[in-house]
Amino acid sequence: MGIVSAFGASMIGITLGSLAGYFGGKVDSLILYISEIFMAFPSIMLVIILVGYTGRGLSNLIVIFAITGWTGGMRIVRGKIFSLREEAFVESCKANGIKSSSIMFRHLLPNTLGPVIVDFTLLTGGYVLQEAALSFLGLGVDPSIPTWGNMINAARSLQIIQNHVNLWLAPGITICLFTLAINFFGDGLRDVFDPTQ
């Protein structure tokens, strides 16, 4: 779920960031305005509100995470394309009659993939944490699906907490280790893709 949600959010962010960075002007202002509306709310609160309207379920959560998590990737791609669109190779493409869509997605976008991949890994870890929190609160996926949040939710009675520590400690430690591993992986990718390191 974390990977699919992060992929959806990245695709939305890449598309909107490419449009905003390449065309600028009113297109850029409109996309920035929409992103600021999404960023004005804490992400977990926005997700809880949308889950309240759409209902629980794995597919609903994936769509909600993708819709609410695209702003960071959009700003990364927008900034990169904004700085690259005045380069000589872009002017050469325009002079040769290459379409704007081809310039955006075939010539400019590959130069932004490093930071986008890092953002993708960080989104994945964040979505795993959010799903665990929502499932623990009873707002996530169906209780019959064995997610880490549902495992902790099922083991929250006082008797289980005192007598069967492994039932809640194992999924809790696994969530922590997975999130740490994803974040360390993202930091490593950032070091690889950053030419100044």
QUIHURA-V799218 format. One line per field, one symbol per residue. phi: phi as a letter, one per 20 degrees, with the letter a starting at -180 (. if undefined). Layout:
phi = ???
This chain:
phi = .fffffffffffffffffffffemlfffffffffffffffdggfffffffffeenfqffffffffffedefffffffgfffgeefefffffffffenfffffffeddeggfdfgfffffffffgffffffffffffendefggfeeefffffffdefffffedcfffdffffffffffffffffffffffffeefef
